Amino acid sequence: MNDALKCPECSNELKRGYIFSPRRISWSESPDPVLSDFGSEVLINNAFIKIGKIPALRCEDCTVVIFKYK
Ligand SMILES: [Zn+2]
């Protein structure tokens, strides 16, 4: 375990926690808004039975969240 992960912006220590979403989390390289996420890359898929939580690290000052999607 790496205990001292630092924020990439302000270098403060990141706070450990979990993120979760009742819907999917998708990735796009375009900032354009979309009507549907069909065809986009899904990082976190729908939770059908229970909502999975993803270990994440967050900086409250910069509102940066870092998480792994696999
Ligand atoms: Zn920060």
N, CA, C, O and the ligand as a Tripos MOL2 file, in Angstrom:
@<TRIPOS>MOLECULE
protein
  281   279    71     0     0
PROTEIN
NO_CHARGES

@<TRIPOS>ATOM
      1 N           0.8480   -1.2040    0.0000 N.3       1 MET1
      2 CA          0.0000    0.0000    0.0000 C.3       1 MET1
      3 C           0.8780    1.2460    0.0000 C.2       1 MET1
      4 O           1.8450    1.3440    0.7550 O.2       1 MET1
      5 N           0.5290    2.1740   -0.8430 N.am      2 ASN2
      6 CA          1.2270    3.4490   -0.8780 C.3       2 ASN2
      7 C           0.4110    4.4630   -0.0750 C.2       2 ASN2
      8 O          -0.6560    4.9020   -0.5060 O.2       2 ASN2
      9 N           0.9250    4.8220    1.0870 N.am      3 ASP3
     10 CA          0.1400    5.6420    2.0070 C.3       3 ASP3
     11 C           0.1570    7.1340    1.6790 C.2       3 ASP3
     12 O          -0.7540    7.8680    2.0610 O.2       3 ASP3
     13 N           1.1740    7.5690    0.9850 N.am      4 ALA4
     14 CA          1.3520    9.0120    0.8220 C.3       4 ALA4
     15 C           1.1290    9.4400   -0.6210 C.2       4 ALA4
     16 O           1.9900   10.0840   -1.2210 O.2       4 ALA4
     17 N          -0.0160    9.0880   -1.1740 N.am      5 LEU5
     18 CA         -0.3100    9.5520   -2.5220 C.3       5 LEU5
     19 C          -0.6810   11.0250   -2.4820 C.2       5 LEU5
     20 O          -1.4670   11.4630   -1.6420 O.2       5 LEU5
     21 N          -0.1120   11.7650   -3.3900 N.am      6 LYS6
     22 CA         -0.2640   13.2190   -3.3760 C.3       6 LYS6
     23 C          -1.1410   13.6940   -4.5330 C.2       6 LYS6
     24 O          -1.1820   13.0820   -5.6000 O.2       6 LYS6
     25 N          -1.8310   14.7870   -4.2920 N.am      7 CYS7
     26 CA         -2.6410   15.4180   -5.3230 C.3       7 CYS7
     27 C          -1.7350   15.8980   -6.4640 C.2       7 CYS7
     28 O          -0.7150   16.5380   -6.2080 O.2       7 CYS7
     29 N          -2.0950   15.5980   -7.7190 N.am      8 PRO8
     30 CA         -1.2550   16.0420   -8.8370 C.3       8 PRO8
     31 C          -1.2500   17.5550   -9.0200 C.2       8 PRO8
     32 O          -0.3800   18.0840   -9.7130 O.2       8 PRO8
     33 N          -2.1990   18.2610   -8.4160 N.am      9 GLU9
     34 CA         -2.2660   19.7120   -8.5920 C.3       9 GLU9
     35 C          -1.6260   20.4790   -7.4490 C.2       9 GLU9
     36 O          -0.8290   21.3900   -7.6770 O.2       9 GLU9
     37 N          -1.9720   20.1140   -6.2120 N.am     10 CYS10
     38 CA         -1.4770   20.9200   -5.0880 C.3      10 CYS10
     39 C          -0.5000   20.1410   -4.1990 C.2      10 CYS10
     40 O           0.0810   20.7110   -3.2750 O.2      10 CYS10
     41 N          -0.3170   18.8530   -4.4710 N.am     11 SER11
     42 CA          0.6120   18.0000   -3.7200 C.3      11 SER11
     43 C           0.2150   17.7650   -2.2700 C.2      11 SER11
     44 O           1.0140   17.2410   -1.4940 O.2      11 SER11
     45 N          -0.9910   18.1400   -1.8910 N.am     12 ASN12
     46 CA         -1.4870   17.7500   -0.5790 C.3      12 ASN12
     47 C          -1.7810   16.2560   -0.5690 C.2      12 ASN12
     48 O          -1.9480   15.6350   -1.6190 O.2      12 ASN12
     49 N          -1.8420   15.6920    0.6240 N.am     13 GLU13
     50 CA         -2.1390   14.2710    0.7160 C.3      13 GLU13
     51 C          -3.5920   14.0210    0.3160 C.2      13 GLU13
     52 O          -4.4970   14.7590    0.7050 O.2      13 GLU13
     53 N          -3.7920   12.9760   -0.4620 N.am     14 LEU14
     54 CA         -5.1400   12.6590   -0.9240 C.3      14 LEU14
     55 C          -5.9030   11.8770    0.1300 C.2      14 LEU14
     56 O          -5.3300   11.0890    0.8830 O.2      14 LEU14
     57 N          -7.1970   12.1090    0.1650 N.am     15 LYS15
     58 CA         -8.0620   11.4460    1.1290 C.3      15 LYS15
     59 C          -8.6280   10.1780    0.5050 C.2      15 LYS15
     60 O          -9.1260   10.1960   -0.6200 O.2      15 LYS15
     61 N          -8.5450    9.0690    1.2530 N.am     16 ARG16
     62 CA         -9.0670    7.8010    0.7350 C.3      16 ARG16
     63 C         -10.5720    7.7150    0.9120 C.2      16 ARG16
     64 O         -11.1250    8.1960    1.9010 O.2      16 ARG16
     65 N         -11.2160    7.1050   -0.0450 N.am     17 GLY17
     66 CA        -12.6560    6.8900    0.0580 C.3      17 GLY17
     67 C         -13.1150    6.0230   -1.0930 C.2      17 GLY17
     68 O         -12.3230    5.3060   -1.7040 O.2      17 GLY17
     69 N         -14.3720    6.0960   -1.3740 N.am     18 TYR18
     70 CA        -14.9420    5.2900   -2.4500 C.3      18 TYR18
     71 C         -15.9050    6.1430   -3.2410 C.2      18 TYR18
     72 O         -16.6230    6.9770   -2.6900 O.2      18 TYR18
     73 N         -15.9090    5.9220   -4.5370 N.am     19 ILE19
     74 CA        -16.9490    6.5510   -5.3380 C.3      19 ILE19
     75 C         -17.8790    5.4660   -5.8310 C.2      19 ILE19
     76 O         -17.4840    4.3140   -6.0130 O.2      19 ILE19
     77 N         -19.1050    5.8510   -6.0410 N.am     20 PHE20
     78 CA        -20.0480    4.9180   -6.6440 C.3      20 PHE20
     79 C         -21.1010    5.7090   -7.3890 C.2      20 PHE20
     80 O         -21.3100    6.8970   -7.1420 O.2      20 PHE20
     81 N         -21.7530    5.0270   -8.3010 N.am     21 SER21
     82 CA        -22.7660    5.6660   -9.1130 C.3      21 SER21
     83 C         -23.8730    4.6760   -9.3810 C.2      21 SER21
     84 O         -23.5960    3.5210   -9.7090 O.2      21 SER21
     85 N         -25.1180    5.0920   -9.2520 N.am     22 PRO22
     86 CA        -26.2170    4.1920   -9.6040 C.3      22 PRO22
     87 C         -26.3320    4.0130  -11.1100 C.2      22 PRO22
     88 O         -27.1030    3.1740  -11.5780 O.2      22 PRO22
     89 N         -25.5690    4.7980  -11.8760 N.am     23 ARG23
     90 CA        -25.5780    4.6660  -13.3250 C.3      23 ARG23
     91 C         -24.1580    4.3880  -13.7890 C.2      23 ARG23
     92 O         -23.2480    4.2060  -12.9800 O.2      23 ARG23
     93 N         -23.9860    4.3590  -15.1000 N.am     24 ARG24
     94 CA        -22.6650    4.1010  -15.6370 C.3      24 ARG24
     95 C         -21.7990    5.3480  -15.5630 C.2      24 ARG24
     96 O         -22.2990    6.4680  -15.4730 O.2      24 ARG24
     97 N         -20.5120    5.1350  -15.6030 N.am     25 ILE25
     98 CA        -19.5670    6.2240  -15.7500 C.3      25 ILE25
     99 C         -18.8490    5.9990  -17.0690 C.2      25 ILE25
    100 O         -18.2250    4.9580  -17.2740 O.2      25 ILE25
    101 N         -18.9350    6.9630  -17.9510 N.am     26 SER26
    102 CA        -18.3850    6.8150  -19.2890 C.3      26 SER26
    103 C         -17.2620    7.8210  -19.5150 C.2      26 SER26
    104 O         -17.1190    8.8110  -18.7990 O.2      26 SER26
    105 N         -16.4830    7.5240  -20.5290 N.am     27 TRP27
    106 CA        -15.3460    8.3730  -20.8850 C.3      27 TRP27
    107 C         -15.5070    8.8640  -22.3090 C.2      27 TRP27
    108 O         -15.9270    8.1100  -23.1870 O.2      27 TRP27
    109 N         -15.1740   10.1320  -22.5430 N.am     28 SER28
    110 CA        -15.1670   10.6650  -23.8900 C.3      28 SER28
    111 C         -14.0050   11.6300  -24.0260 C.2      28 SER28
    112 O         -13.6420   12.3170  -23.0720 O.2      28 SER28
    113 N         -13.4230   11.6780  -25.2170 N.am     29 GLU29
    114 CA        -12.3700   12.6610  -25.4570 C.3      29 GLU29
    115 C         -12.9320   13.9530  -26.0100 C.2      29 GLU29
    116 O         -12.1950   14.9190  -26.2100 O.2      29 GLU29
    117 N         -14.2260   13.9790  -26.2570 N.am     30 SER30
    118 CA        -14.8710   15.1810  -26.7740 C.3      30 SER30
    119 C         -15.7080   15.8360  -25.6780 C.2      30 SER30
    120 O         -16.3670   15.1320  -24.9130 O.2      30 SER30
    121 N         -15.6970   17.1830  -25.5830 N.am     31 PRO31
    122 CA        -16.5060   17.8550  -24.5590 C.3      31 PRO31
    123 C         -17.9550   18.0280  -24.9730 C.2      31 PRO31
    124 O         -18.7600   18.5280  -24.1870 O.2      31 PRO31
    125 N         -18.3080   17.6260  -26.1880 N.am     32 ASP32
    126 CA        -19.6720   17.8600  -26.6560 C.3      32 ASP32
    127 C         -20.6780   17.0810  -25.8200 C.2      32 ASP32
    128 O         -20.4470   15.9210  -25.4790 O.2      32 ASP32
    129 N         -21.7950   17.7220  -25.4940 N.am     33 PRO33
    130 CA        -22.8380   16.9880  -24.7700 C.3      33 PRO33
    131 C         -23.4830   15.9330  -25.6640 C.2      33 PRO33
    132 O         -23.5760   16.1110  -26.8780 O.2      33 PRO33
    133 N         -23.9160   14.8580  -25.0680 N.am     34 VAL34
    134 CA        -24.5360   13.7800  -25.8440 C.3      34 VAL34
    135 C         -25.9270   13.4850  -25.2970 C.2      34 VAL34
    136 O         -26.1780   13.6330  -24.1010 O.2      34 VAL34
    137 N         -26.8260   13.0680  -26.1780 N.am     35 LEU35
    138 CA        -28.1740   12.6980  -25.7620 C.3      35 LEU35
    139 C         -28.1960   11.3010  -25.1800 C.2      35 LEU35
    140 O         -29.0140   10.9820  -24.3170 O.2      35 LEU35
    141 N         -27.2840   10.4710  -25.6650 N.am     36 SER36
    142 CA        -27.2470    9.0870  -25.2270 C.3      36 SER36
    143 C         -25.7920    8.6810  -25.1070 C.2      36 SER36
    144 O         -24.9420    9.1770  -25.8470 O.2      36 SER36
    145 N         -25.5020    7.7890  -24.1870 N.am     37 ASP37
    146 CA        -24.1160    7.3480  -24.0550 C.3      37 ASP37
    147 C         -23.8560    6.0910  -24.8820 C.2      37 ASP37
    148 O         -22.8480    5.4130  -24.6840 O.2      37 ASP37
    149 N         -24.7600    5.7800  -25.8070 N.am     38 PHE38
    150 CA        -24.5780    4.6100  -26.6520 C.3      38 PHE38
    151 C         -23.2780    4.7340  -27.4320 C.2      38 PHE38
    152 O         -23.0080    5.7710  -28.0380 O.2      38 PHE38
    153 N         -22.4850    3.6930  -27.4160 N.am     39 GLY39
    154 CA        -21.2620    3.6710  -28.1970 C.3      39 GLY39
    155 C         -20.0670    4.2900  -27.4970 C.2      39 GLY39
    156 O         -18.9470    4.2080  -28.0010 O.2      39 GLY39
    157 N         -20.2870    4.9120  -26.3360 N.am     40 SER40
    158 CA        -19.1510    5.5080  -25.6530 C.3      40 SER40
    159 C         -18.4620    4.4580  -24.7920 C.2      40 SER40
    160 O         -19.0170    3.3970  -24.5080 O.2      40 SER40
    161 N         -17.2640    4.7750  -24.3940 N.am     41 GLU41
    162 CA        -16.5040    3.8360  -23.5730 C.3      41 GLU41
    163 C         -17.0090    3.8860  -22.1350 C.2      41 GLU41
    164 O         -16.9750    4.9370  -21.4960 O.2      41 GLU41
    165 N         -17.4660    2.7710  -21.6420 N.am     42 VAL42
    166 CA        -17.9920    2.7110  -20.2840 C.3      42 VAL42
    167 C         -16.8720    2.2860  -19.3490 C.2      42 VAL42
    168 O         -16.2740    1.2240  -19.5220 O.2      42 VAL42
    169 N         -16.5970    3.1120  -18.3730 N.am     43 LEU43
    170 CA        -15.5570    2.7770  -17.3990 C.3      43 LEU43
    171 C         -16.1260    1.9240  -16.2790 C.2      43 LEU43
    172 O         -15.5430    0.9100  -15.8960 O.2      43 LEU43
    173 N         -17.2610    2.3420  -15.7640 N.am     44 ILE44
    174 CA        -17.9280    1.6160  -14.6880 C.3      44 ILE44
    175 C         -19.3150    1.2540  -15.1950 C.2      44 ILE44
    176 O         -20.0930    2.1310  -15.5710 O.2      44 ILE44
    177 N         -19.6210   -0.0170  -15.2040 N.am     45 ASN45
    178 CA        -20.8920   -0.4250  -15.7830 C.3      45 ASN45
    179 C         -22.0320   -0.3240  -14.7730 C.2      45 ASN45
    180 O         -21.8220   -0.1370  -13.5750 O.2      45 ASN45
    181 N         -23.2420   -0.4550  -15.3040 N.am     46 ASN46
    182 CA        -24.4210   -0.4120  -14.4360 C.3      46 ASN46
    183 C         -24.3360   -1.4760  -13.3450 C.2      46 ASN46
    184 O         -23.8320   -2.5790  -13.5600 O.2      46 ASN46
    185 N         -24.8270   -1.1230  -12.2060 N.am     47 ALA47
    186 CA        -24.9440   -2.1000  -11.1410 C.3      47 ALA47
    187 C         -26.3680   -2.6390  -11.1620 C.2      47 ALA47
    188 O         -27.3260   -1.8870  -10.9840 O.2      47 ALA47
    189 N         -26.4980   -3.9170  -11.3760 N.am     48 PHE48
    190 CA        -27.8450   -4.4620  -11.5000 C.3      48 PHE48
    191 C         -28.4210   -4.8610  -10.1530 C.2      48 PHE48
    192 O         -29.6090   -4.6620   -9.8980 O.2      48 PHE48
    193 N         -27.5950   -5.4170   -9.2980 N.am     49 ILE49
    194 CA        -28.1100   -5.8900   -8.0200 C.3      49 ILE49
    195 C         -27.6950   -4.9560   -6.9090 C.2      49 ILE49
    196 O         -28.5350   -4.4280   -6.1810 O.2      49 ILE49
    197 N         -26.4060   -4.7550   -6.7800 N.am     50 LYS50
    198 CA        -25.9610   -3.7610   -5.8210 C.3      50 LYS50
    199 C         -24.9120   -2.8610   -6.4360 C.2      50 LYS50
    200 O         -24.2240   -3.2290   -7.3890 O.2      50 LYS50
    201 N         -24.8080   -1.6960   -5.8780 N.am     51 ILE51
    202 CA        -23.9140   -0.6930   -6.4330 C.3      51 ILE51
    203 C         -22.5080   -0.9450   -5.9190 C.2      51 ILE51
    204 O         -22.2430   -0.8820   -4.7180 O.2      51 ILE51
    205 N         -21.6130   -1.2340   -6.8550 N.am     52 GLY52
    206 CA        -20.2270   -1.4480   -6.4700 C.3      52 GLY52
    207 C         -19.5470   -0.1310   -6.1430 C.2      52 GLY52
    208 O         -19.8010    0.8930   -6.7770 O.2      52 GLY52
    209 N         -18.6880   -0.1760   -5.1510 N.am     53 LYS53
    210 CA        -17.9330    1.0170   -4.8020 C.3      53 LYS53
    211 C         -16.4970    0.8440   -5.2670 C.2      53 LYS53
    212 O         -15.9040   -0.2260   -5.1340 O.2      53 LYS53
    213 N         -15.9620    1.9090   -5.8090 N.am     54 ILE54
    214 CA        -14.6130    1.8950   -6.3550 C.3      54 ILE54
    215 C         -13.7030    2.6590   -5.4010 C.2      54 ILE54
    216 O         -13.9890    3.8100   -5.0690 O.2      54 ILE54
    217 N         -12.6120    2.0400   -4.9560 N.am     55 PRO55
    218 CA        -11.6720    2.7740   -4.1100 C.3      55 PRO55
    219 C         -11.1570    4.0030   -4.8650 C.2      55 PRO55
    220 O         -10.7780    3.9100   -6.0330 O.2      55 PRO55
    221 N         -11.1470    5.1380   -4.1940 N.am     56 ALA56
    222 CA        -10.7640    6.3800   -4.8520 C.3      56 ALA56
    223 C          -9.9790    7.2650   -3.8970 C.2      56 ALA56
    224 O         -10.0070    7.0880   -2.6790 O.2      56 ALA56
    225 N          -9.2860    8.2130   -4.4860 N.am     57 LEU57
    226 CA         -8.5300    9.1900   -3.7130 C.3      57 LEU57
    227 C          -8.9940   10.5710   -4.1490 C.2      57 LEU57
    228 O          -9.2220   10.8120   -5.3340 O.2      57 LEU57
    229 N          -9.1340   11.4750   -3.1870 N.am     58 ARG58
    230 CA         -9.7150   12.7650   -3.5200 C.3      58 ARG58
    231 C          -8.9710   13.8910   -2.8480 C.2      58 ARG58
    232 O          -8.4980   13.7490   -1.7200 O.2      58 ARG58
    233 N          -8.8660   15.0260   -3.5480 N.am     59 CYS59
    234 CA         -8.3770   16.2610   -2.9520 C.3      59 CYS59
    235 C          -9.5590   17.2160   -2.8720 C.2      59 CYS59
    236 O         -10.1090   17.6190   -3.8970 O.2      59 CYS59
    237 N          -9.9470   17.5760   -1.6560 N.am     60 GLU60
    238 CA        -11.1130   18.4440   -1.4960 C.3      60 GLU60
    239 C         -10.8170   19.8750   -1.9430 C.2      60 GLU60
    240 O         -11.7280   20.5990   -2.3460 O.2      60 GLU60
    241 N          -9.5620   20.2820   -1.8750 N.am     61 ASP61
    242 CA         -9.2180   21.6500   -2.2810 C.3      61 ASP61
    243 C          -9.3310   21.8330   -3.7910 C.2      61 ASP61
    244 O          -9.8910   22.8220   -4.2660 O.2      61 ASP61
    245 N          -8.7950   20.8700   -4.5380 N.am     62 CYS62
    246 CA         -8.7800   20.9890   -6.0010 C.3      62 CYS62
    247 C          -9.9860   20.3050   -6.6390 C.2      62 CYS62
    248 O         -10.1750   20.4030   -7.8510 O.2      62 CYS62
    249 N         -10.7910   19.6260   -5.8590 N.am     63 THR63
    250 CA        -11.9110   18.7990   -6.3440 C.3      63 THR63
    251 C         -11.4400   17.8010   -7.4010 C.2      63 THR63
    252 O         -12.1010   17.5710   -8.4140 O.2      63 THR63
    253 N         -10.2840   17.2270   -7.1280 N.am     64 VAL64
    254 CA         -9.7460   16.1650   -7.9760 C.3      64 VAL64
    255 C         -10.0960   14.8260   -7.3410 C.2      64 VAL64
    256 O          -9.9540   14.6500   -6.1310 O.2      64 VAL64
    257 N         -10.5550   13.8810   -8.1640 N.am     65 VAL65
    258 CA        -10.7790   12.5170   -7.7000 C.3      65 VAL65
    259 C         -10.0200   11.5780   -8.6110 C.2      65 VAL65
    260 O         -10.0930   11.6900   -9.8350 O.2      65 VAL65
    261 N          -9.2920   10.6530   -8.0120 N.am     66 ILE66
    262 CA         -8.5340    9.6660   -8.7780 C.3      66 ILE66
    263 C          -9.0880    8.2930   -8.4360 C.2      66 ILE66
    264 O          -9.2080    7.9300   -7.2650 O.2      66 ILE66
    265 N          -9.4230    7.5380   -9.4700 N.am     67 PHE67
    266 CA         -9.8700    6.1680   -9.2080 C.3      67 PHE67
    267 C          -9.4800    5.2820  -10.3620 C.2      67 PHE67
    268 O          -9.2480    5.7540  -11.4750 O.2      67 PHE67
    269 N          -9.4090    3.9830  -10.0900 N.am     68 LYS68
    270 CA         -9.1540    2.9910  -11.1150 C.3      68 LYS68
    271 C         -10.4710    2.3560  -11.5010 C.2      68 LYS68
    272 O         -11.3140    2.0650  -10.6530 O.2      68 LYS68
    273 N         -10.6320    2.1480  -12.7990 N.am     69 TYR69
    274 CA        -11.9360    1.6660  -13.2560 C.3      69 TYR69
    275 C         -11.9300    0.1810  -13.5640 C.2      69 TYR69
    276 O         -12.8960   -0.3410  -14.1220 O.2      69 TYR69
    277 N         -10.8600   -0.5010  -13.2100 N.am     70 LYS70
    278 CA        -10.8730   -1.9560  -13.3650 C.3      70 LYS70
    279 C         -10.3650   -2.6040  -12.1080 C.2      70 LYS70
    280 O         -10.2960   -3.8310  -12.0310 O.2      70 LYS70
    281 ZN         -5.1280   19.2550   -4.5750 Zn       71 ZN71
@<TRIPOS>BOND
     1     1     2 1
     2     2     3 1
     3     3     4 2
     4     3     5 am
     5     5     6 1
     6     6     7 1
     7     7     8 2
     8     7     9 am
     9     9    10 1
    10    10    11 1
    11    11    12 2
    12    11    13 am
    13    13    14 1
    14    14    15 1
    15    15    16 2
    16    15    17 am
    17    17    18 1
    18    18    19 1
    19    19    20 2
    20    19    21 am
    21    21    22 1
    22    22    23 1
    23    23    24 2
    24    23    25 am
    25    25    26 1
    26    26    27 1
    27    27    28 2
    28    27    29 am
    29    29    30 1
    30    30    31 1
    31    31    32 2
    32    31    33 am
    33    33    34 1
    34    34    35 1
    35    35    36 2
    36    35    37 am
    37    37    38 1
    38    38    39 1
    39    39    40 2
    40    39    41 am
    41    41    42 1
    42    42    43 1
    43    43    44 2
    44    43    45 am
    45    45    46 1
    46    46    47 1
    47    47    48 2
    48    47    49 am
    49    49    50 1
    50    50    51 1
    51    51    52 2
    52    51    53 am
    53    53    54 1
    54    54    55 1
    55    55    56 2
    56    55    57 am
    57    57    58 1
    58    58    59 1
    59    59    60 2
    60    59    61 am
    61    61    62 1
    62    62    63 1
    63    63    64 2
    64    63    65 am
    65    65    66 1
    66    66    67 1
    67    67    68 2
    68    67    69 am
    69    69    70 1
    70    70    71 1
    71    71    72 2
    72    71    73 am
    73    73    74 1
    74    74    75 1
    75    75    76 2
    76    75    77 am
    77    77    78 1
    78    78    79 1
    79    79    80 2
    80    79    81 am
    81    81    82 1
    82    82    83 1
    83    83    84 2
    84    83    85 am
    85    85    86 1
    86    86    87 1
    87    87    88 2
    88    87    89 am
    89    89    90 1
    90    90    91 1
    91    91    92 2
    92    91    93 am
    93    93    94 1
    94    94    95 1
    95    95    96 2
    96    95    97 am
    97    97    98 1
    98    98    99 1
    99    99   100 2
   100    99   101 am
   101   101   102 1
   102   102   103 1
   103   103   104 2
   104   103   105 am
   105   105   106 1
   106   106   107 1
   107   107   108 2
   108   107   109 am
   109   109   110 1
   110   110   111 1
   111   111   112 2
   112   111   113 am
   113   113   114 1
   114   114   115 1
   115   115   116 2
   116   115   117 am
   117   117   118 1
   118   118   119 1
   119   119   120 2
   120   119   121 am
   121   121   122 1
   122   122   123 1
   123   123   124 2
   124   123   125 am
   125   125   126 1
   126   126   127 1
   127   127   128 2
   128   127   129 am
   129   129   130 1
   130   130   131 1
   131   131   132 2
   132   131   133 am
   133   133   134 1
   134   134   135 1
   135   135   136 2
   136   135   137 am
   137   137   138 1
   138   138   139 1
   139   139   140 2
   140   139   141 am
   141   141   142 1
   142   142   143 1
   143   143   144 2
   144   143   145 am
   145   145   146 1
   146   146   147 1
   147   147   148 2
   148   147   149 am
   149   149   150 1
   150   150   151 1
   151   151   152 2
   152   151   153 am
   153   153   154 1
   154   154   155 1
   155   155   156 2
   156   155   157 am
   157   157   158 1
   158   158   159 1
   159   159   160 2
   160   159   161 am
   161   161   162 1
   162   162   163 1
   163   163   164 2
   164   163   165 am
   165   165   166 1
   166   166   167 1
   167   167   168 2
   168   167   169 am
   169   169   170 1
   170   170   171 1
   171   171   172 2
   172   171   173 am
   173   173   174 1
   174   174   175 1
   175   175   176 2
   176   175   177 am
   177   177   178 1
   178   178   179 1
   179   179   180 2
   180   179   181 am
   181   181   182 1
   182   182   183 1
   183   183   184 2
   184   183   185 am
   185   185   186 1
   186   186   187 1
   187   187   188 2
   188   187   189 am
   189   189   190 1
   190   190   191 1
   191   191   192 2
   192   191   193 am
   193   193   194 1
   194   194   195 1
   195   195   196 2
   196   195   197 am
   197   197   198 1
   198   198   199 1
   199   199   200 2
   200   199   201 am
   201   201   202 1
   202   202   203 1
   203   203   204 2
   204   203   205 am
   205   205   206 1
   206   206   207 1
   207   207   208 2
   208   207   209 am
   209   209   210 1
   210   210   211 1
   211   211   212 2
   212   211   213 am
   213   213   214 1
   214   214   215 1
   215   215   216 2
   216   215   217 am
   217   217   218 1
   218   218   219 1
   219   219   220 2
   220   219   221 am
   221   221   222 1
   222   222   223 1
   223   223   224 2
   224   223   225 am
   225   225   226 1
   226   226   227 1
   227   227   228 2
   228   227   229 am
   229   229   230 1
   230   230   231 1
   231   231   232 2
   232   231   233 am
   233   233   234 1
   234   234   235 1
   235   235   236 2
   236   235   237 am
   237   237   238 1
   238   238   239 1
   239   239   240 2
   240   239   241 am
   241   241   242 1
   242   242   243 1
   243   243   244 2
   244   243   245 am
   245   245   246 1
   246   246   247 1
   247   247   248 2
   248   247   249 am
   249   249   250 1
   250   250   251 1
   251   251   252 2
   252   251   253 am
   253   253   254 1
   254   254   255 1
   255   255   256 2
   256   255   257 am
   257   257   258 1
   258   258   259 1
   259   259   260 2
   260   259   261 am
   261   261   262 1
   262   262   263 1
   263   263   264 2
   264   263   265 am
   265   265   266 1
   266   266   267 1
   267   267   268 2
   268   267   269 am
   269   269   270 1
   270   270   271 1
   271   271   272 2
   272   271   273 am
   273   273   274 1
   274   274   275 1
   275   275   276 2
   276   275   277 am
   277   277   278 1
   278   278   279 1
   279   279   280 2
@<TRIPOS>SUBSTRUCTURE
     1 MET1         2 RESIDUE 1 A MET
     2 ASN2         6 RESIDUE 1 A ASN
     3 ASP3        10 RESIDUE 1 A ASP
     4 ALA4        14 RESIDUE 1 A ALA
     5 LEU5        18 RESIDUE 1 A LEU
     6 LYS6        22 RESIDUE 1 A LYS
     7 CYS7        26 RESIDUE 1 A CYS
     8 PRO8        30 RESIDUE 1 A PRO
     9 GLU9        34 RESIDUE 1 A GLU
    10 CYS10       38 RESIDUE 1 A CYS
    11 SER11       42 RESIDUE 1 A SER
    12 ASN12       46 RESIDUE 1 A ASN
    13 GLU13       50 RESIDUE 1 A GLU
    14 LEU14       54 RESIDUE 1 A LEU
    15 LYS15       58 RESIDUE 1 A LYS
    16 ARG16       62 RESIDUE 1 A ARG
    17 GLY17       66 RESIDUE 1 A GLY
    18 TYR18       70 RESIDUE 1 A TYR
    19 ILE19       74 RESIDUE 1 A ILE
    20 PHE20       78 RESIDUE 1 A PHE
    21 SER21       82 RESIDUE 1 A SER
    22 PRO22       86 RESIDUE 1 A PRO
    23 ARG23       90 RESIDUE 1 A ARG
    24 ARG24       94 RESIDUE 1 A ARG
    25 ILE25       98 RESIDUE 1 A ILE
    26 SER26      102 RESIDUE 1 A SER
    27 TRP27      106 RESIDUE 1 A TRP
    28 SER28      110 RESIDUE 1 A SER
    29 GLU29      114 RESIDUE 1 A GLU
    30 SER30      118 RESIDUE 1 A SER
    31 PRO31      122 RESIDUE 1 A PRO
    32 ASP32      126 RESIDUE 1 A ASP
    33 PRO33      130 RESIDUE 1 A PRO
    34 VAL34      134 RESIDUE 1 A VAL
    35 LEU35      138 RESIDUE 1 A LEU
    36 SER36      142 RESIDUE 1 A SER
    37 ASP37      146 RESIDUE 1 A ASP
    38 PHE38      150 RESIDUE 1 A PHE
    39 GLY39      154 RESIDUE 1 A GLY
    40 SER40      158 RESIDUE 1 A SER
    41 GLU41      162 RESIDUE 1 A GLU
    42 VAL42      166 RESIDUE 1 A VAL
    43 LEU43      170 RESIDUE 1 A LEU
    44 ILE44      174 RESIDUE 1 A ILE
    45 ASN45      178 RESIDUE 1 A ASN
    46 ASN46      182 RESIDUE 1 A ASN
    47 ALA47      186 RESIDUE 1 A ALA
    48 PHE48      190 RESIDUE 1 A PHE
    49 ILE49      194 RESIDUE 1 A ILE
    50 LYS50      198 RESIDUE 1 A LYS
    51 ILE51      202 RESIDUE 1 A ILE
    52 GLY52      206 RESIDUE 1 A GLY
    53 LYS53      210 RESIDUE 1 A LYS
    54 ILE54      214 RESIDUE 1 A ILE
    55 PRO55      218 RESIDUE 1 A PRO
    56 ALA56      222 RESIDUE 1 A ALA
    57 LEU57      226 RESIDUE 1 A LEU
    58 ARG58      230 RESIDUE 1 A ARG
    59 CYS59      234 RESIDUE 1 A CYS
    60 GLU60      238 RESIDUE 1 A GLU
    61 ASP61      242 RESIDUE 1 A ASP
    62 CYS62      246 RESIDUE 1 A CYS
    63 THR63      250 RESIDUE 1 A THR
    64 VAL64      254 RESIDUE 1 A VAL
    65 VAL65      258 RESIDUE 1 A VAL
    66 ILE66      262 RESIDUE 1 A ILE
    67 PHE67      266 RESIDUE 1 A PHE
    68 LYS68      270 RESIDUE 1 A LYS
    69 TYR69      274 RESIDUE 1 A TYR
    70 LYS70      278 RESIDUE 1 A LYS
    71 ZN71       281 GROUP 0 **** ****
